Amino acid sequence: QVQVAESGGGLVQAGGSLRLSCTASGLTFDAYTMGWFRQAPGKEREGVSCITHNGGATDYADSVKGRFTIFRDNAKNTLYLQMNSLKPEDSAMYYCAGVRVYYSGNCPLLARSYNSWGQGTQVTVSS
């Protein structure tokens, strides 16, 4: 059974940093393209960042480029999202998701491209 679990969320002041982690089990992690998504109250879920199965390619939403970094440790079955220079508009529930697809080019930032989801971790940035 595939399980994905996020951690690392919390309350932080604007300009601060957080590192989210996502640990996966029940799957061959290094065969999965992984992504981070977020959803604020009353808004649609949006793609934040993604990374191919071997970390060879990444992509970011324009709103987080230069501030967030996605990376993975396949030996630990763990995905990370380093978030710096946080803004109040980054406040949302953050979800980790994966799909067993190899992408030769960029990974997708569309939620419908992923089929294994975690329960989310809340990030709140105060002004």
Steps between C-alpha positions, in 0.01 A plus 500: 500500500641834394523753780622857477538718807597867523659674795677824583219751472438766760466867577776731385543873459526658158853474373563181690570147382354155532600161365225256418566127480302225336572138582363229275457130565354204315642611169820504297578862579767548237248406231266783599476855377413710804341836554394752760161666481317747719146605560382806688143533627261581219763445232584219263791269562806630318828346403798640690789288381583161354801278449564207271571152634877545506505869585622584154237761434294731716234761439349777708195721496595854408384620841768298682793505258816616667355443848413129513721202423382145447733206545482133584701228668407174332701299750272633774176493297462867587406812310574850629391855436724774637300819523682828555386863505150388584210735437151508651363390163694176535267399782316183404472129556795341323467158344752253370403283205658241278445307180687204359588660169838576352516843341786558260441873510328721751276354766135612516362757742143387442335327794312261273833354384561348845321210667662449840433777749581578859269660755677833497687722742390854586727795433401837643705811436423801716559855384 
